[in-house]
């Protein structure tokens, strides 16, 4: 856990890989359903992202029929 000035630092974690595994869905299937490039889906699944496209997030949430963005993205304590 990292602290800065006595505060616990947080980081964004994308839960896309876990969602796909739970649903037994491939990244390729999600790319086709959401109309998001397979490379972008792969990067999100691996957490290799420094910026999020709101358009991509909307398309993915709609394709997966998520009720809340919190199902896809969460804020966790930084290690």
MODELLER restraints for C-alpha pairs under 7 A, 6 or more apart:
rsr = mdl.restraints
at = mdl.atoms
rsr.add(forms.Gaussian(group=physical.xy_distance, feature=features.Distance(at['CA:1:A'], at['CA:77:A']), mean=6.36, stdev=0.5))
rsr.add(forms.Gaussian(group=physical.xy_distance, feature=features.Distance(at['CA:1:A'], at['CA:78:A']), mean=5.43, stdev=0.5))
rsr.add(forms.Gaussian(group=physical.xy_distance, feature=features.Distance(at['CA:1:A'], at['CA:79:A']), mean=4.23, stdev=0.5))
rsr.add(forms.Gaussian(group=physical.xy_distance, feature=features.Distance(at['CA:2:A'], at['CA:8:A']), mean=5.98, stdev=0.5))
rsr.add(forms.Gaussian(group=physical.xy_distance, feature=features.Distance(at['CA:2:A'], at['CA:9:A']), mean=5.63, stdev=0.5))
rsr.add(forms.Gaussian(group=physical.xy_distance, feature=features.Distance(at['CA:2:A'], at['CA:78:A']), mean=5.78, stdev=0.5))
rsr.add(forms.Gaussian(group=physical.xy_distance, feature=features.Distance(at['CA:2:A'], at['CA:79:A']), mean=5.81, stdev=0.5))
rsr.add(forms.Gaussian(group=physical.xy_distance, feature=features.Distance(at['CA:3:A'], at['CA:9:A']), mean=5.59, stdev=0.5))
rsr.add(forms.Gaussian(group=physical.xy_distance, feature=features.Distance(at['CA:8:A'], at['CA:77:A']), mean=6.80, stdev=0.5))
rsr.add(forms.Gaussian(group=physical.xy_distance, feature=features.Distance(at['CA:9:A'], at['CA:77:A']), mean=6.03, stdev=0.5))
rsr.add(forms.Gaussian(group=physical.xy_distance, feature=features.Distance(at['CA:9:A'], at['CA:78:A']), mean=5.51, stdev=0.5))
rsr.add(forms.Gaussian(group=physical.xy_distance, feature=features.Distance(at['CA:10:A'], at['CA:75:A']), mean=6.19, stdev=0.5))
rsr.add(forms.Gaussian(group=physical.xy_distance, feature=features.Distance(at['CA:10:A'], at['CA:76:A']), mean=5.36, stdev=0.5))
rsr.add(forms.Gaussian(group=physical.xy_distance, feature=features.Distance(at['CA:10:A'], at['CA:77:A']), mean=4.49, stdev=0.5))
rsr.add(forms.Gaussian(group=physical.xy_distance, feature=features.Distance(at['CA:10:A'], at['CA:78:A']), mean=4.86, stdev=0.5))
rsr.add(forms.Gaussian(group=physical.xy_distance, feature=features.Distance(at['CA:11:A'], at['CA:75:A']), mean=5.56, stdev=0.5))
rsr.add(forms.Gaussian(group=physical.xy_distance, feature=features.Distance(at['CA:11:A'], at['CA:76:A']), mean=5.50, stdev=0.5))
rsr.add(forms.Gaussian(group=physical.xy_distance, feature=features.Distance(at['CA:11:A'], at['CA:77:A']), mean=6.29, stdev=0.5))
rsr.add(forms.Gaussian(group=physical.xy_distance, feature=features.Distance(at['CA:11:A'], at['CA:78:A']), mean=5.46, stdev=0.5))
rsr.add(forms.Gaussian(group=physical.xy_distance, feature=features.Distance(at['CA:12:A'], at['CA:73:A']), mean=6.81, stdev=0.5))
rsr.add(forms.Gaussian(group=physical.xy_distance, feature=features.Distance(at['CA:12:A'], at['CA:74:A']), mean=5.76, stdev=0.5))
rsr.add(forms.Gaussian(group=physical.xy_distance, feature=features.Distance(at['CA:12:A'], at['CA:75:A']), mean=4.68, stdev=0.5))
rsr.add(forms.Gaussian(group=physical.xy_distance, feature=features.Distance(at['CA:12:A'], at['CA:76:A']), mean=6.40, stdev=0.5))
rsr.add(forms.Gaussian(group=physical.xy_distance, feature=features.Distance(at['CA:13:A'], at['CA:73:A']), mean=5.74, stdev=0.5))
rsr.add(forms.Gaussian(group=physical.xy_distance, feature=features.Distance(at['CA:13:A'], at['CA:74:A']), mean=5.30, stdev=0.5))
rsr.add(forms.Gaussian(group=physical.xy_distance, feature=features.Distance(at['CA:13:A'], at['CA:75:A']), mean=6.12, stdev=0.5))
rsr.add(forms.Gaussian(group=physical.xy_distance, feature=features.Distance(at['CA:13:A'], at['CA:76:A']), mean=6.81, stdev=0.5))
rsr.add(forms.Gaussian(group=physical.xy_distance, feature=features.Distance(at['CA:14:A'], at['CA:44:A']), mean=6.82, stdev=0.5))
rsr.add(forms.Gaussian(group=physical.xy_distance, feature=features.Distance(at['CA:14:A'], at['CA:47:A']), mean=6.56, stdev=0.5))
rsr.add(forms.Gaussian(group=physical.xy_distance, feature=features.Distance(at['CA:14:A'], at['CA:72:A']), mean=5.90, stdev=0.5))
rsr.add(forms.Gaussian(group=physical.xy_distance, feature=features.Distance(at['CA:14:A'], at['CA:73:A']), mean=4.62, stdev=0.5))
rsr.add(forms.Gaussian(group=physical.xy_distance, feature=features.Distance(at['CA:14:A'], at['CA:74:A']), mean=6.56, stdev=0.5))
rsr.add(forms.Gaussian(group=physical.xy_distance, feature=features.Distance(at['CA:15:A'], at['CA:72:A']), mean=5.14, stdev=0.5))
rsr.add(forms.Gaussian(group=physical.xy_distance, feature=features.Distance(at['CA:15:A'], at['CA:73:A']), mean=5.93, stdev=0.5))
rsr.add(forms.Gaussian(group=physical.xy_distance, feature=features.Distance(at['CA:16:A'], at['CA:44:A']), mean=6.81, stdev=0.5))
rsr.add(forms.Gaussian(group=physical.xy_distance, feature=features.Distance(at['CA:16:A'], at['CA:45:A']), mean=5.36, stdev=0.5))
rsr.add(forms.Gaussian(group=physical.xy_distance, feature=features.Distance(at['CA:16:A'], at['CA:72:A']), mean=6.03, stdev=0.5))
rsr.add(forms.Gaussian(group=physical.xy_distance, feature=features.Distance(at['CA:17:A'], at['CA:45:A']), mean=4.70, stdev=0.5))
rsr.add(forms.Gaussian(group=physical.xy_distance, feature=features.Distance(at['CA:20:A'], at['CA:26:A']), mean=6.43, stdev=0.5))
rsr.add(forms.Gaussian(group=physical.xy_distance, feature=features.Distance(at['CA:27:A'], at['CA:38:A']), mean=6.78, stdev=0.5))
rsr.add(forms.Gaussian(group=physical.xy_distance, feature=features.Distance(at['CA:27:A'], at['CA:41:A']), mean=6.34, stdev=0.5))
rsr.add(forms.Gaussian(group=physical.xy_distance, feature=features.Distance(at['CA:27:A'], at['CA:42:A']), mean=6.72, stdev=0.5))
rsr.add(forms.Gaussian(group=physical.xy_distance, feature=features.Distance(at['CA:28:A'], at['CA:38:A']), mean=6.12, stdev=0.5))
rsr.add(forms.Gaussian(group=physical.xy_distance, feature=features.Distance(at['CA:31:A'], at['CA:37:A']), mean=5.90, stdev=0.5))
rsr.add(forms.Gaussian(group=physical.xy_distance, feature=features.Distance(at['CA:31:A'], at['CA:38:A']), mean=5.26, stdev=0.5))
rsr.add(forms.Gaussian(group=physical.xy_distance, feature=features.Distance(at['CA:31:A'], at['CA:41:A']), mean=6.61, stdev=0.5))
rsr.add(forms.Gaussian(group=physical.xy_distance, feature=features.Distance(at['CA:33:A'], at['CA:63:A']), mean=5.77, stdev=0.5))
rsr.add(forms.Gaussian(group=physical.xy_distance, feature=features.Distance(at['CA:34:A'], at['CA:59:A']), mean=5.17, stdev=0.5))
rsr.add(forms.Gaussian(group=physical.xy_distance, feature=features.Distance(at['CA:34:A'], at['CA:60:A']), mean=5.47, stdev=0.5))
rsr.add(forms.Gaussian(group=physical.xy_distance, feature=features.Distance(at['CA:34:A'], at['CA:63:A']), mean=5.19, stdev=0.5))
rsr.add(forms.Gaussian(group=physical.xy_distance, feature=features.Distance(at['CA:36:A'], at['CA:56:A']), mean=6.39, stdev=0.5))
rsr.add(forms.Gaussian(group=physical.xy_distance, feature=features.Distance(at['CA:43:A'], at['CA:49:A']), mean=6.29, stdev=0.5))
